[in-house]
Amino acid sequence: MKKIILSSLSILFSIIAFAQVTPPPSDKKVQIAILFDTSNSMDNLIDQAKARIWSIVNEISELRYEGALPSMEFSLYEYGNDGLSEADDYLRQVLDFTTDLDDLSQKMFGLKTNGGSEYCGAVIQKALDELDWSTDQTDLKMVYIAGNEEFNQGSVEYKKACTNARSKSVYINSIFCGDYDEGIRLNWFDGADCSGGDYFNIDPNKELVHIPTPYDVEIQKYNDSLNSTYYGFGIEGLRKKEMQYSEDGNAAVMNTSVATERSISKSKKGVYRNATWDLVDAVEEGKDINEIEEEALPEEFKNKTDKEKTALIEEKKVEREKYQAKIGELAVDREKFITDEKKKRAELGEEVDDFGSSVNLSIEKRAKSNGFVKEANTPE
């Protein structure tokens, strides 16, 4: 009995400690628009992005502004695809600014390539005009455009788009898929530099480097437990719950490391937010469970008194926080293991040069210049 009590106290103190380090919410924003060339030659680039998206999310989740966690919004565009309208410059908005990370994942995994004409200036201008960019100059606002053709094609000159970006305090960051000097010759350097952004080049055909760790399997087990605490309600509840599982599957198909990165993102309270469909998140953000119609409730909450519903939701909230805390603890150990392994590989002359590492480098650099501070290895 004594062992059971001590074990229970250990879990309780873990949850309390977890709650104490959760940063307060903030009205600061990090807005990221990703513009992908989806012409035929870009399949490997898209695969790199799918594999690194959760690493990017985790990088942003470490940012603080005056101690507070900013909200992150992602948007997705594709361009250079023959399947799109010529009248629209072969481009389209795939996803408007959203905080829904499962939706971002689903849309990214749904991208298909098809040869076409790549108009960088047009897609940048479209993203700048269509998206609801913050007017706060200290918010971090970034466009990432990736491709491999001449930057200055089409009817919209990229320099005009740069002028528009500067007026909105938006950084354009270009990622050329090919040789560094060739990217400069094809204006990819100037396409970023003209807005104060960064230019990168990557080899889209290079095999991605994933570093397996001793913590991945255990994190995945806690992720399964974490999923069990989500209760979809209303019309969207069932669909979004299924999407949660399907995007776990998409990440797992890429690599165990990718699935682990997604699990870590999901453990970050205030980063993986699902109040529009999950009962626990909705109640925490102020929704009254007792005002939800009976038929809209998940089965576990039906035919219960108001007191029973409230007690059950509190039970599930504590259970979720326990799993989030455990993943957070393991994530710290995992990050240390990866950092040490990267140092060893660097000493051997190995480099990690891909879409994700390019984005993460520029996020850290620009965030600092806007007053954000990186607080690494902080469980959410």
ABEGO torsion letter per residue (X at the ends): XAAAAAAAAAAAAAAAAAAAABBBBBABBBBBBBBBBABAAAAAAAAAAAAAAAAAAAAAAABBBGGBBBBBBBBBBBBGBAABBAAAGGBBBABBBBABAAAAAAAAAABBBBBBBBBAAAAAAAAAAABBBBABAABBBBBBBBBABBABBEABBAAAAAAAAAAAGBBBBBBBBEBAAAAAAAGAAAAAAAAGBBBBBBBAABBBBBBBBAAAAAAAAAAAAAAAABBBBEAAAAAAAAAAAAAAAAAAAAEAAAAAAAAAAAABBGABBAAAABAAAAAAAGBBAAABBAAABBAAABGBBAAAAAAAAAAAAAAAAAAAAAAAAAAAAAAAAAAAAAAAAAAAGBBBBBAAAAAAAAAAAAAAAAGBBBBBGBBX
